[in-house]
């Protein structure tokens, strides 16, 4: 089961991590991201989009 990890900084300066393991939500986020970024994620690379760091982990 794949897990999409999103790391982002809050307005207070604290780092927050969100782990998304629902396939429907992962697919929705992929539709929002650029096609090249999705290909990088599927290849196992980390992607930074507007200060957010994304990574897809496969089990």
N, C-alpha and C positions, 0 to 999 in steps of 0.2 A: 504494500500500500504506500503510495507516494505521500510525502509531506512537504508542503511549501512553507518555507520559513521567511518571514518578513521582519527585518530589524529597522527600527526608525527612532528618531529622537523626538521626545516630547518638547513642548514649549518651555518647560521647566529645565530642560537640559538633560534629563534622564533618558537612558536608552531603554526602549521597549522591544520585546520580541513576541511575535505572533506566530504560532504554529497552526497551519491550516491542513487538516487531514481529510476533509470532506471533498470528494472528487468534483461535486457540483461547484463548490466555491473556488477550487483550483481552476476549473475551466472558465469561470467568470473572470477571474483575475487574468488569465491568459488572454482573454478577448480584449482586456483593457491595455495590455502591454504591446509593445511593438513586436512585429513578427521576428525580427532578428534577435531580440531579447529572449523571446520564447524558445528559439532554437538553441541559444546559449544555455538557458536553464535546463532544457532537456538533455543537453550534452554534459550536464553536471557542473557547469561554471557558475560562479557568483555574478550577479548583475546588479549594478547600481543605477536606479532610476530616480531622479529628483530627490536625492538625499536618502532614499530608502534602499536597503540592501536586500536582495531576493536570492534565495537558493532553493533548489528542488532536490530533495533527498529521496532516493529509491530504496525500498527495503528488499 
